[in-house]
């Protein structure tokens, strides 16, 4: 810890009694006596505190419903068998895969037609293990729509970013409308989910894979050259030493 550090505890239930000890290292061998602890106690609303923490971590209501997040955190705090749980533990829970249900109600008048739009944010994956430029992969769920009473006329538009403007792979057949804009249209709901890949070029060529191999090898070339230089210097020193020893 730094010379001045602040640690925050959210206490649920009875007031605890804090005792403090300080050591110079984690092995707890050498105690420190010259330190000062300032303790401030403030009454907080638990939900407000957790909401502020979610805002700091970037978990906003645009990604997940506030009620669902709070229920998830409450369940985590209730189920934990430890007397203490850290903010990192809560963040790990929020990153886990889980099922999220959306419930909504639409009122129809007789013979009335309405358009319903359902959307959510998704995060893709970035892969640079085989190519120099990043390969971005996304998956969007389509299967929930099969539970609708009637589904037809699907249209999907993909707008690509500047760093990866090309759609290189997709589970559906997209048509390029213009630069950075791809569209799929279908009369019915397709089988499976929508998955697609974005890349810097129109296709991932063999040259891209070779460039990655060369880039990886370039990281080892200085080390190989250094080892070779040391070996050459050692051999040279041995030869000179032997020549001097054998000189009459």
C-alpha positions as a Markdown table, in Angstrom:
| # | Residue | x | y | z |
|---|---|---|---|---|
| 1 | Unk | 0.0 | 0.0 | 0.0 |
| 2 | Unk | 1.1 | 3.6 | -0.4 |
| 3 | Unk | 2.0 | 5.9 | 2.4 |
| 4 | Unk | -1.6 | 7.2 | 2.4 |
| 5 | Unk | -4.4 | 4.7 | 1.5 |
| 6 | Unk | -8.1 | 4.7 | 1.8 |
| 7 | Unk | -10.0 | 1.4 | 2.3 |
| 8 | Unk | -13.8 | 1.4 | 2.2 |
| 9 | Unk | -16.0 | -1.2 | 3.9 |
| 10 | Unk | -19.7 | -1.6 | 3.4 |
| 11 | Unk | -21.0 | -3.2 | 6.6 |
| 12 | Unk | -24.3 | -5.1 | 6.5 |
| 13 | Unk | -25.7 | -5.9 | 9.9 |
| 14 | Unk | -24.1 | -5.3 | 13.3 |
| 15 | Unk | -21.3 | -2.8 | 13.6 |
| 16 | Unk | -17.9 | -4.6 | 13.6 |
| 17 | Unk | -14.9 | -4.0 | 15.8 |
| 18 | Unk | -11.8 | -3.2 | 13.7 |
| 19 | Unk | -8.3 | -4.1 | 14.9 |
| 20 | Unk | -5.3 | -3.0 | 12.9 |
| 21 | Unk | -1.8 | -4.3 | 12.7 |
| 22 | Unk | 1.0 | -3.1 | 10.3 |
| 23 | Unk | 4.0 | -5.0 | 9.0 |
| 24 | Unk | 6.8 | -4.2 | 6.6 |
| 25 | Unk | 6.1 | -7.2 | 4.4 |
| 26 | Unk | 3.4 | -9.8 | 3.7 |
| 27 | Unk | 5.3 | -12.4 | 5.8 |
| 28 | Unk | 4.2 | -10.5 | 9.0 |
| 29 | Unk | 7.6 | -10.9 | 10.5 |
| 30 | Unk | 8.5 | -7.2 | 11.2 |
| 31 | Unk | 5.9 | -5.1 | 12.9 |
| 32 | Unk | 5.5 | -1.4 | 12.2 |
| 33 | Unk | 4.6 | 0.8 | 15.1 |
| 34 | Unk | 4.8 | 4.3 | 13.6 |
| 35 | Unk | 1.5 | 4.6 | 11.7 |
| 36 | Unk | -1.9 | 6.3 | 12.1 |
| 37 | Unk | -5.4 | 5.2 | 11.2 |
| 38 | Unk | -8.3 | 7.6 | 10.8 |
| 39 | Unk | -11.7 | 5.9 | 10.8 |
| 40 | Unk | -14.8 | 7.6 | 9.5 |
| 41 | Unk | -18.3 | 6.0 | 9.9 |
| 42 | Unk | -21.1 | 7.1 | 7.6 |
| 43 | Unk | -24.6 | 5.7 | 7.3 |
| 44 | Unk | -25.3 | 4.7 | 3.7 |
| 45 | Unk | -28.2 | 3.2 | 1.8 |
| 46 | Unk | -26.9 | -0.2 | 0.6 |
| 47 | Unk | -28.6 | 0.0 | -2.8 |
| 48 | Unk | -27.4 | 3.5 | -3.4 |
| 49 | Unk | -23.8 | 2.4 | -2.5 |
| 50 | Unk | -24.0 | -0.5 | -5.0 |
| 51 | Unk | -25.5 | 1.7 | -7.7 |
| 52 | Unk | -22.6 | 4.1 | -7.3 |
| 53 | Unk | -20.2 | 1.2 | -7.6 |
| 54 | Unk | -21.9 | 0.0 | -10.8 |
| 55 | Unk | -21.6 | 3.4 | -12.3 |
| 56 | Unk | -17.9 | 3.5 | -11.5 |
| 57 | Unk | -17.4 | 0.1 | -13.1 |
| 58 | Unk | -19.4 | 1.0 | -16.3 |
| 59 | Unk | -22.4 | -1.3 | -15.6 |
| 60 | Unk | -25.1 | 1.1 | -16.7 |
| 61 | Unk | -28.8 | 0.5 | -17.2 |
| 62 | Unk | -28.2 | 0.5 | -21.0 |
| 63 | Unk | -26.4 | -2.8 | -20.7 |
| 64 | Unk | -28.5 | -4.6 | -18.0 |
| 65 | Unk | -31.7 | -3.7 | -16.1 |
| 66 | Unk | -30.9 | -2.1 | -12.7 |
| 67 | Unk | -33.3 | -4.5 | -10.9 |
| 68 | Unk | -31.7 | -7.5 | -12.4 |
| 69 | Unk | -28.2 | -6.3 | -11.4 |
| 70 | Unk | -29.3 | -5.5 | -7.9 |
| 71 | Unk | -31.0 | -8.9 | -7.5 |
| 72 | Unk | -27.8 | -10.6 | -8.7 |
| 73 | Unk | -25.6 | -8.7 | -6.2 |
| 74 | Unk | -28.0 | -9.3 | -3.4 |
| 75 | Unk | -28.0 | -13.0 | -4.1 |
| 76 | Unk | -24.2 | -13.0 | -4.2 |
| 77 | Unk | -23.9 | -11.2 | -0.9 |
| 78 | Unk | -26.5 | -13.6 | 0.6 |
| 79 | Unk | -24.9 | -16.8 | -0.6 |
| 80 | Unk | -21.3 | -16.0 | 0.2 |
| 81 | Unk | -19.9 | -18.1 | 3.0 |
| 82 | Unk | -17.1 | -15.6 | 3.7 |
| 83 | Unk | -17.4 | -12.8 | 6.2 |
| 84 | Unk | -16.0 | -10.4 | 3.6 |
| 85 | Unk | -16.4 | -10.1 | -0.1 |
| 86 | Unk | -14.4 | -7.6 | -2.2 |
| 87 | Unk | -15.4 | -5.4 | -5.1 |
| 88 | Unk | -13.4 | -7.6 | -7.4 |
| 89 | Unk | -15.5 | -10.5 | -6.4 |
| 90 | Unk | -18.7 | -8.5 | -7.3 |
| 91 | Unk | -17.1 | -7.5 | -10.7 |
| 92 | Unk | -16.4 | -11.2 | -11.4 |
| 93 | Unk | -20.0 | -12.1 | -10.8 |
| 94 | Unk | -21.2 | -9.4 | -13.2 |
| 95 | Unk | -18.9 | -10.8 | -15.9 |
| 96 | Unk | -20.4 | -14.3 | -15.7 |
| 97 | Unk | -22.7 | -15.6 | -18.3 |
| 98 | Unk | -26.3 | -15.6 | -17.3 |
| 99 | Unk | -29.8 | -15.7 | -18.7 |
| 100 | Unk | -31.7 | -12.4 | -18.8 |
| 101 | Unk | -35.4 | -12.3 | -19.4 |
| 102 | Unk | -37.2 | -9.4 | -21.0 |
| 103 | Unk | -40.9 | -9.0 | -20.2 |
| 104 | Unk | -43.0 | -6.4 | -22.0 |
| 105 | Unk | -46.7 | -5.9 | -22.8 |
| 106 | Unk | -48.2 | -4.5 | -26.0 |
| 107 | Unk | -51.8 | -3.6 | -26.3 |
| 108 | Unk | -53.5 | -4.2 | -29.7 |
| 109 | Unk | -56.8 | -2.9 | -30.9 |
| 110 | Unk | -58.9 | -5.1 | -33.2 |
| 111 | Unk | -57.3 | -5.4 | -36.7 |
| 112 | Unk | -54.4 | -3.2 | -35.6 |
| 113 | Unk | -50.8 | -3.7 | -36.6 |
| 114 | Unk | -47.8 | -2.6 | -34.5 |
| 115 | Unk | -44.1 | -2.8 | -35.0 |
| 116 | Unk | -42.1 | -4.1 | -32.1 |
| 117 | Unk | -38.3 | -3.4 | -31.8 |
| 118 | Unk | -36.2 | -5.4 | -29.3 |
| 119 | Unk | -32.5 | -4.7 | -29.0 |
| 120 | Unk | -29.6 | -5.1 | -26.7 |
| 121 | Unk | -25.9 | -4.3 | -26.6 |
| 122 | Unk | -23.4 | -7.0 | -27.4 |
| 123 | Unk | -19.6 | -7.2 | -26.9 |
| 124 | Unk | -17.4 | -8.9 | -29.6 |
| 125 | Unk | -14.1 | -10.6 | -29.2 |
| 126 | Unk | -10.8 | -9.5 | -30.6 |
| 127 | Unk | -8.3 | -12.1 | -31.9 |
| 128 | Unk | -4.7 | -11.4 | -33.0 |
| 129 | Unk | -3.2 | -14.8 | -32.5 |
| 130 | Unk | -3.0 | -15.6 | -36.2 |
| 131 | Unk | -3.0 | -12.2 | -37.9 |
| 132 | Unk | -1.2 | -8.9 | -37.4 |
| 133 | Unk | -4.4 | -6.9 | -37.6 |
| 134 | Unk | -7.2 | -7.8 | -35.1 |
| 135 | Unk | -10.1 | -10.1 | -36.1 |
| 136 | Unk | -13.4 | -9.1 | -34.5 |
| 137 | Unk | -16.1 | -11.7 | -34.0 |
| 138 | Unk | -19.7 | -11.1 | -32.9 |
| 139 | Unk | -22.7 | -13.2 | -32.2 |
| 140 | Unk | -26.2 | -11.9 | -32.0 |
| 141 | Unk | -29.1 | -14.0 | -30.7 |
| 142 | Unk | -32.0 | -14.6 | -33.2 |
| 143 | Unk | -33.5 | -17.8 | -31.7 |
| 144 | Unk | -35.6 | -16.0 | -29.0 |
| 145 | Unk | -37.8 | -14.7 | -31.8 |
| 146 | Unk | -38.9 | -18.3 | -32.6 |
| 147 | Unk | -41.2 | -18.1 | -29.6 |
| 148 | Unk | -43.2 | -15.3 | -31.1 |
| 149 | Unk | -46.6 | -16.2 | -32.4 |
| 150 | Unk | -45.7 | -15.0 | -35.8 |
| 151 | Unk | -42.4 | -13.8 | -37.3 |
| 152 | Unk | -41.6 | -12.7 | -40.8 |
| 153 | Unk | -39.6 | -10.2 | -42.9 |
| 154 | Unk | -36.3 | -10.1 | -41.1 |
| 155 | Unk | -33.8 | -7.3 | -41.9 |
| 156 | Unk | -30.4 | -7.0 | -40.4 |
| 157 | Unk | -28.1 | -4.0 | -41.0 |
| 158 | Unk | -24.4 | -4.1 | -39.9 |
| 159 | Unk | -22.5 | -0.8 | -39.8 |
| 160 | Unk | -18.8 | -1.5 | -39.5 |
| 161 | Unk | -16.2 | 0.6 | -37.8 |
| 162 | Unk | -13.2 | 2.3 | -39.5 |
| 163 | Unk | -10.6 | -0.1 | -37.9 |
| 164 | Unk | -12.4 | -3.2 | -39.3 |
| 165 | Unk | -14.6 | -2.0 | -42.2 |
| 166 | Unk | -15.1 | -5.4 | -44.0 |
| 167 | Unk | -17.4 | -8.2 | -43.3 |
| 168 | Unk | -15.3 | -11.3 | -44.0 |
| 169 | Unk | -17.5 | -14.1 | -42.6 |
| 170 | Unk | -21.1 | -14.5 | -41.6 |
| 171 | Unk | -23.6 | -17.2 | -40.9 |
| 172 | Unk | -26.1 | -15.3 | -43.1 |
| 173 | Unk | -25.7 | -14.0 | -46.7 |
| 174 | Unk | -25.2 | -10.2 | -46.4 |
| 175 | Unk | -25.2 | -7.7 | -49.3 |
| 176 | Unk | -22.9 | -4.8 | -49.3 |
| 177 | Unk | -25.0 | -1.6 | -49.6 |
| 178 | Unk | -22.1 | 0.8 | -49.4 |
| 179 | Unk | -18.7 | 1.2 | -47.7 |
| 180 | Unk | -19.2 | 0.1 | -44.1 |
| 181 | Unk | -22.8 | -1.0 | -44.5 |
| 182 | Unk | -24.1 | -4.5 | -45.0 |
| 183 | Unk | -27.7 | -5.8 | -45.1 |
| 184 | Unk | -29.5 | -9.2 | -44.9 |
| 185 | Unk | -33.1 | -9.6 | -45.7 |
| 186 | Unk | -35.2 | -12.8 | -45.3 |
| 187 | Unk | -38.8 | -13.8 | -45.3 |
| 188 | Unk | -38.5 | -16.1 | -42.3 |
| 189 | Unk | -36.4 | -16.5 | -39.2 |
| 190 | Unk | -33.2 | -18.4 | -40.0 |
| 191 | Unk | -32.0 | -21.3 | -38.0 |
| 192 | Unk | -29.4 | -20.6 | -35.4 |
| 193 | Unk | -27.8 | -17.4 | -34.2 |
| 194 | Unk | -26.2 | -14.6 | -36.3 |
| 195 | Unk | -22.4 | -14.7 | -36.1 |
| 196 | Unk | -20.1 | -12.6 | -38.2 |
| 197 | Unk | -16.4 | -11.5 | -38.5 |
| 198 | Unk | -15.0 | -8.0 | -39.2 |
| 199 | Unk | -11.5 | -7.4 | -40.5 |
| 200 | Unk | -9.2 | -4.6 | -41.8 |
| 201 | Unk | -9.2 | -6.1 | -45.4 |
| 202 | Unk | -11.9 | -7.7 | -47.5 |
| 203 | Unk | -10.6 | -11.2 | -46.7 |
| 204 | Unk | -8.0 | -12.8 | -44.4 |
| 205 | Unk | -5.4 | -13.9 | -46.9 |
| 206 | Unk | -2.4 | -16.2 | -46.6 |
| 207 | Unk | -0.2 | -13.1 | -46.6 |
| 208 | Unk | -1.8 | -12.0 | -43.4 |
| 209 | Unk | -1.0 | -15.2 | -41.6 |
| 210 | Unk | 2.6 | -15.1 | -43.0 |
| 211 | Unk | 3.0 | -11.5 | -41.8 |
| 212 | Unk | 1.9 | -12.6 | -38.3 |
| 213 | Unk | 4.5 | -15.4 | -38.3 |
| 214 | Unk | 7.2 | -12.9 | -39.4 |
| 215 | Unk | 6.1 | -10.4 | -36.8 |
| 216 | Unk | 6.3 | -13.1 | -34.0 |
| 217 | Unk | 9.8 | -14.2 | -35.2 |
| 218 | Unk | 11.0 | -10.6 | -35.3 |
| 219 | Unk | 10.6 | -10.6 | -31.5 |
| 220 | Unk | 13.1 | -13.4 | -31.1 |
| 221 | Unk | 15.7 | -12.1 | -33.6 |
| 222 | Unk | 17.4 | -9.7 | -31.3 |
| 223 | Unk | 17.8 | -12.4 | -28.6 |
| 224 | Unk | 19.1 | -14.9 | -31.2 |
| 225 | Unk | 21.6 | -12.2 | -32.5 |
| 226 | Unk | 22.7 | -11.5 | -28.9 |
| 227 | Unk | 23.2 | -15.1 | -28.1 |
| 228 | Unk | 25.1 | -15.6 | -31.4 |
| 229 | Unk | 27.3 | -12.5 | -30.6 |
| 230 | Unk | 28.1 | -13.8 | -27.1 |
| 231 | Unk | 29.0 | -17.3 | -28.5 |
| 232 | Unk | 31.2 | -15.7 | -31.1 |
| 233 | Unk | 32.9 | -13.5 | -28.5 |
| 234 | Unk | 33.5 | -16.5 | -26.3 |
| 235 | Unk | 35.0 | -18.6 | -29.1 |
| 236 | Unk | 37.2 | -15.7 | -30.1 |
| 237 | Unk | 38.4 | -15.2 | -26.6 |
| 238 | Unk | 39.2 | -19.0 | -26.4 |
| 239 | Unk | 41.1 | -18.9 | -29.7 |
| 240 | Unk | 43.1 | -15.8 | -28.7 |
| 241 | Unk | 43.9 | -17.3 | -25.3 |
| 242 | Unk | 45.1 | -20.6 | -26.8 |
| 243 | Unk | 47.2 | -18.7 | -29.3 |
| 244 | Unk | 48.8 | -16.7 | -26.6 |
| 245 | Unk | 49.4 | -19.9 | -24.5 |
| 246 | Unk | 51.1 | -21.6 | -27.5 |
| 247 | Unk | 53.2 | -18.7 | -28.6 |
| 248 | Unk | 56.9 | -19.6 | -28.0 |
